[in-house]
């Protein structure tokens, strides 16, 4: 059995301002750092077999927090035996295909700014995302194809056990649409994926299935949760 925890990165400064991120490389906010610490505690007792992240700063910071809470690698062999450079059982694997959709001219703007600048395009996106062409953005089908390819590679390359994939809201939504054979537009409109929320998938022969979506109980110590903008 292979279980994968899809973790949306912790809050960034732009999430806190409800700005659209896409490929813009924005660091975690102070609240995001606390959320990442909660994820560290959540996974501290899990015997992880893999830890994978996109290359963006917000996912790497979140993944590094999780890594810092894992047990140290046991010393093996004789004097001077080699250990992983981070001192932990796992090395962090970076996979660029797990990055968020490139959102072109919308990046850095709030939804209201998008509507003002692009004639109500965000309001239209809220009704039917696939009907909106974002200037200079990655085509939706190209985005879905690359994240599907990334997950297939991860599943094929991973041994049995539990694995964490730190990625982005749009990526998790796209993967769930494939897994659940769901209408992508409808899923984007109705699915909430919070910063530092955890979604669990299990891959067993013959069919994969979702165990849960957007678990946030580990964040309860921080107070009410604001969903934040995807990205």
N, C-alpha and C positions, 0 to 999 in steps of 0.2 A: 504494500500500500504506500502511496505517495500523497502526503498532505501538504498543501501550499497555503500559507497565510498571505493574502494580498493586503498590504498595509499602505494606506494613503499617507503620504508624508505629513509631518506635523505642520502647524500653521506658519506661514511666512508673513513678512511685513505687508506684502500685497494682498494676501488673503484677508488680513485684518482691515484693509482699506477697500475690500471687495473689488480688487483690480484683476483683470484677466491676465494670466501668466503665460501659458503656452510654453515656448522655448526660452522665455526670458529667465535668466538665472538669478533667482531671488533667494536670499538666505532666510533661515528661520527667524521668527520674531522671539522676544523673550517668552511669550506664552508658548510658542512652538517648541522652545527648548525644554520647557516644563512638560509639555505633552510627550516629547521624545523620551524624557526621563521616565514617564509613566509606561511607555512601551518597553523601556529597558526592564522595568520591574515585571511587566506582564510576561515577557519571554524568558526571564532569568532562570526559571525552573524547567524550561522546555529543552529537551535534548535535540537541538537543531542539527540537521545534516547539511544545510546550505543557507546562505544569506546572499541575496542578489539585489541589486539596485540599478536604477537608471543613473546616468552620469551627472544629473543636475545637482546643484549644491544642496537643495532642500531635501532631496531623497538621500543623498550621501550623508548629510548630517544626521538624519533620522536613523539610517542604517548603522552608522558608527556608534550612536547612542545604544542601540540594541546590542551591538557587538561588545560594547564595553561591559555589559552586564552578564555576559556568558562566562562559564567557568574557564579558568586558565587551562591551557594545554598541559597535560601531565608530562613531566620530564621522563624521557626514555633513553635507553642506551647508557653508555658510559659517560665519563667526564667530557664536557664540551659538546654533548649531543645537541643537534640543531632543533630549534623551535620556530614556529611561525613568527614573523617579525612583530606581530601585534600581541603575542603572548597568549592568544586564545586558540580554541580548537578549530575555528573556521577562518578562512580568508574571505574578505568581501569581494564578490564578483560584480563587476560593472558591465552592464549591458545597455548600450545606447538605444537599442530598439524599444526599450521600455519607457522612453521619454514621452512626455505629454505631446498631444497634437500641436503642431506649429500653427498658431492662430494669427499670424501675419499682422495686418494693420490694426487688429483689435488689441494686441498685447499692450499692457500698461494702462488701458482704459477701464473705466467702470461701465456697467451695463447702461446707465443713463447717458454717459458720454458717447457710447457706441450708437445709441438711438439718435442722439442729437447730431452726430457727425455723419452717420450712414443711413439716415432716413427711416428710423424705426427698425433697423435690421435685428437688433437683439430681441425686441418684442416678437418679431417674426420667428426668430430662432427658438423662442420659448414655445411656440405653437408647433413648428415643424423644423427641427434643426437641419435636416438634409436639404431643405429648400433654399438655404442661405449659402451664397458664395461669398466667403470672406476674402477680401483683397490680399494677395500674396500669401495666403494660408495653404497648408498641406491639404490636398483633397481627402475627404472623409474616407473614401474607399482605400486610398493608399495608406492612411493611418491605421485603419482596421486590419489591413493585410500585414503590416509590419508587426503590430502587437500580437496578432495571431501567430505569426511566424516565431516571434520571440518566446511565447509561452510553449509552443510545440517543441522548440529547441530545449527549453529548460526542462520540460517533462521528460523528454527523451534522454537528456544528459544526466538527470538526477537519479541517485539511488533511492531505494525505499527509505522512508523516514519523513521527518517534518522539515519544511523549508519556509523561509520568509522571503517574500518579494516586496521590496519597498518601491512604490511607483506612484502614479498620479490618478486623480479621480476619473478623468476621461479614459485612461487606459483600463481601469477596473471596470468601468461601465461597458466598454467595448468587449472585454473578455467575458463578462457576464451575459451580454447579448448573444454571443456565440454559444456559450455553454448552455444557456437556457432556451436557445432557439427563439429569442424574443425579438420583437420589432425594436430596432435601435433607437428610432425617434421617440417612441413611447417610453422606452427605458430611460433615456436621457431626461425626459420631462418629469418622470415620476420617482426616480431613484435618488435617495440622499446618501452621499458618501462624505462623511466628516473627516476633517483633518485628524490623522492618527487613528482613524477607525480601522478595524480589522475584519476582513472577509475571508472565510475559510473554504477551500475547495479540496475535494478528495478524488484522486484518480485511481480507480480500481478497474480491472477488466470485468465487463466490457465497457462500462460507461462511467464518465466522471459525474460528480454531482456537487452541489453547493451545500455546505453544512450550516453556514450562517452568513449574513451580509451586514456589514457596518456595525460590528460590536464596539461599543464605546464605554462599557462599564469601568474599564481601567482608568478612565479620565474623570470619574465622578468626584475625585478629591479636588479637582480644579473648578468645580461649580458648573453652571449651565453651559451647554455646548452650542456654539455658533457654527452652522454648517460651513460657512465660508465659500468663496467661489472656487469652482473646479480649476485645476491647473497645477 
